[in-house]
Amino acid sequence: MRFAFGSFFVSLCSVGLGSCQPDYTELPTFSPERKLLQAVVEVPAGTNHAQRYDPAKKDFLPVRRAGLDHIVEFLPCPGNQGFIPGTRAEATGAPLQALILAETQPQGTVVEILPIALLTLDDNGTLQQVVVAVPARPSQQILPGITSWKSLTKQYPGARDMVGQWFQHQGRLGEVRLVGWKDEQAADKQVHLAMK
């Protein structure tokens, strides 16, 4: 298993340091060096296979529904879906979700991010927030100059619908409903509220 920080990868097994199964939930919310928000990739961009990190098993496992691996019946994931370590969503107790609009990153990659929006979903009566972000490192950005909700919706107006449709198709028809969008300040505030 590889433990990745941005574009720097370390194979823990090959260097003989500790377990080959890091606990991603124990990572800090902000990177120690640059003090930037970070997220762990669970579902790489371009896949339909829903995955979640299981801290008890220290592994990424398929999301299961009705005894089967859950495959989102829609377009592939439009970004890298994952979670923000060191946070806990009030409604679910799970880490706050994130969607990083960037080229595909391997599962387990830790990416420094800049929040640009907050999406609120109603998943069968449970409100969930998703921080929509772009990579902080310019070399990883695919949306040049996008640093806010306003700049995203002005330059890429279809992004809002595409991201919303991806999340709505993660459940059965009508199970997941879009409640609303807020800007990067609301996303930043939600991260700080969710920090353990």
C-alpha positions in Angstrom: 0.0 0.0 0.0 1.2 3.5 -0.8 0.8 6.4 1.5 0.8 9.6 -0.6 1.2 13.2 0.3 0.4 15.4 -2.7 2.7 14.3 -5.4 5.2 12.6 -3.0 4.7 8.9 -2.5 6.2 6.6 0.1 5.9 2.9 0.0 5.7 2.0 3.7 6.3 -1.6 3.0 9.5 -1.0 1.0 11.2 1.2 3.5 10.2 -1.1 6.5 8.5 1.7 8.5 5.7 0.4 10.7 2.5 -1.2 9.4 1.7 -1.3 5.7 -1.7 0.0 6.6 -1.7 3.6 7.7 -4.7 5.1 9.6 -5.8 7.9 7.4 -8.2 9.2 10.0 -5.3 10.0 12.3 -3.9 12.5 9.8 -4.2 16.2 10.7 -6.9 18.3 9.1 -4.3 20.8 7.9 -0.9 19.9 6.4 1.9 20.4 9.0 4.3 22.2 6.6 2.0 24.5 4.6 -1.0 24.6 6.9 -3.4 23.8 4.0 -6.6 21.8 4.3 -6.0 18.2 3.1 -8.3 15.4 1.9 -7.8 11.7 1.4 -8.9 10.2 -1.9 -11.3 7.2 -1.6 -12.9 7.2 -5.1 -10.5 8.2 -7.9 -11.8 10.5 -10.6 -13.1 8.4 -13.5 -14.5 5.4 -11.7 -18.1 4.4 -10.8 -17.1 2.0 -7.9 -18.1 3.5 -4.6 -15.4 3.0 -1.9 -15.0 4.1 1.7 -12.0 4.0 4.0 -12.6 1.7 7.0 -10.5 2.9 9.9 -11.0 -0.4 11.8 -9.5 -2.4 9.0 -7.2 0.4 7.8 -8.2 -0.3 4.2 -10.4 1.0 1.4 -13.5 -1.2 1.0 -16.3 -1.2 -1.5 -19.6 0.3 -0.4 -22.1 -2.5 -0.2 -25.8 -2.3 -0.8 -28.1 -5.3 -0.7 -25.1 -7.5 -0.4 -23.5 -6.2 -3.6 -20.7 -3.8 -4.4 -22.3 -0.4 -5.1 -21.6 0.9 -8.6 -23.0 4.3 -9.3 -25.2 4.0 -12.4 -24.2 7.3 -14.0 -21.1 8.9 -15.5 -17.8 8.2 -13.8 -16.9 10.3 -10.8 -16.2 13.9 -12.0 -13.5 14.4 -9.4 -11.6 12.6 -6.6 -14.1 11.8 -3.9 -12.9 11.3 -0.4 -12.8 12.8 3.1 -11.2 15.4 5.2 -9.2 13.8 8.1 -9.7 15.1 11.6 -13.3 16.0 11.0 -16.6 14.5 12.0 -19.9 15.3 10.3 -22.6 16.0 12.9 -25.4 14.0 11.1 -23.4 10.8 10.4 -20.4 10.8 12.7 -18.2 10.1 9.6 -15.5 12.4 8.4 -16.6 15.4 6.3 -16.8 14.4 2.6 -14.8 16.2 -0.1 -14.8 16.2 -3.9 -11.5 17.4 -5.5 -11.9 18.7 -9.0 -8.6 17.4 -10.5 -7.1 14.6 -12.6 -7.4 11.2 -11.2 -5.4 10.5 -8.1 -4.7 7.0 -6.7 -6.8 5.8 -3.8 -5.1 6.9 -0.5 -3.5 10.0 -2.0 -3.5 12.9 0.5 -4.1 16.2 -1.4 -3.7 19.7 -0.1 -6.9 21.5 -1.2 -8.6 24.9 -1.5 -12.3 24.7 -0.8 -14.4 26.5 -3.4 -18.0 25.4 -2.5 -20.2 23.5 0.0 -22.8 21.2 -1.4 -25.6 20.1 1.0 -27.5 16.8 0.2 -30.5 15.1 1.7 -29.7 11.4 1.7 -32.9 9.6 2.8 -33.6 12.3 5.5 -30.0 12.7 6.6 -28.3 16.0 5.7 -24.8 15.6 4.4 -22.2 18.3 3.4 -19.6 17.9 0.7 -16.7 20.3 0.4 -16.0 20.8 -3.3 -12.3 21.8 -3.8 -9.4 22.2 -6.1 -5.8 21.2 -5.4 -3.8 23.8 -3.7 -0.7 23.0 -5.8 -0.8 24.8 -9.2 0.8 21.8 -10.9 -2.2 19.6 -9.9 -4.9 22.1 -11.0 -7.0 21.5 -14.1 -9.2 24.5 -13.7 -6.7 27.4 -13.8 -7.7 30.5 -11.8 -10.6 28.8 -10.1 -10.4 29.7 -6.4 -14.0 30.5 -5.5 -17.6 29.4 -6.0 -18.2 32.6 -8.1 -15.2 31.9 -10.4 -16.3 28.2 -10.9 -19.9 29.0 -11.8 -18.9 31.9 -14.0 -16.2 30.1 -16.0 -17.6 26.6 -15.9 -21.4 26.9 -15.4 -22.0 23.2 -16.2 -19.8 22.1 -13.3 -22.6 22.7 -10.7 -25.1 20.4 -12.5 -22.4 17.7 -13.3 -21.3 17.5 -9.6 -24.9 17.6 -8.4 -26.0 14.8 -10.8 -23.1 12.6 -9.6 -24.2 12.8 -6.0 -27.9 12.4 -6.8 -27.1 9.1 -8.7 -25.3 7.6 -5.7 -28.6 6.4 -4.3 -31.8 4.8 -5.8 -34.0 7.2 -7.7 -35.2 10.0 -5.4 -33.1 8.9 -2.4 -30.5 11.6 -2.7 -31.7 15.2 -3.2 -29.8 18.4 -3.6 -30.6 20.9 -0.9 -28.3 23.7 -2.0 -24.9 25.2 -2.7 -22.9 27.7 -0.7 -19.6 29.4 -1.3 -16.0 28.8 -0.2 -16.5 30.7 3.1 -19.3 28.4 4.0 -17.2 25.4 3.1 -14.3 26.7 5.3 -16.7 27.3 8.2 -18.2 23.8 7.9 -14.7 22.3 8.1 -13.9 24.2 11.3 -17.3 23.2 12.8 -16.6 19.5 11.9 -13.0 19.4 13.4 -12.8 16.9 16.3 
